[in-house]
Amino acid sequence: MPTSASPSAAARVRDAAVQALSWLIPVDCAGCGQPDSPLCEQCERALRSGGVRHRTLGEFAVVSAMDYVGPVVGVMRSLKAEGRTGLARPLGAALRGAMEGTDTVAGGLVPAIAAGAVIPVAIPSSSAALRRRGYGVVELIVREAGLHCLPALRSVGSGVDQRALGRAARERNTQGMFAVRSVPLRPVVLIDDVVTTGATLRAATDALRAAGATVIGAVTVASTPLLWSRDTQG
């Protein structure tokens, strides 16, 4: 099943309209607060210069484009909490760069996805978050990266905000968090926005593997830096 196909015409029109509005309304920079700029040149440059971070989660690799610090925090918060969907564009570019910079799959992850040899699966938003925002954050970023994820998972958890939870509490909160809509027939790479303890990625992996899928790794836009054995390339 092709996974690099363009999103539907309706999705493209909707995204273009929402993003145009978010960039046209005068706002401060999401990264540093500089007035009259949705994303200033310095913060945009910071999003482009992250490199690639590697971490082992269980027996597979997690790759991230940048540390979740500085302007990245503000940009992600503005995308999630303020509806500034135009910010998905630079985040998507960073995600694409991380995917192109990893050797998780022989011959390259992006070519493998384009050929249908690897299936990208996005970590879905909770139902409450979808109702509140009107869009899926990860799915929007992935589309800006020029990819299309198979909607293999749906969220069935309580949607409790994990930001204030410790590692053990996060693990308990994510147990049974996902149900499988359809079982990918080829190896899966998970896509998420931010990895902290890895609890969400583990919950998604557990659900997919219990259904018979093969999960080979994950790619995220950003990572909480203290959790990484740092290996920055490029």
Helices and strands as residue ranges (DSSP letters): H 9-24, H 41-48, E 53-57, E 60-67, H 71-81, G 85-87, H 88-100, H 109-114, E 119-122, H 127-133, H 137-144, E 153-155, H 167-174, E 178-180, E 188-195, H 199-210, E 215-223, G 225-227
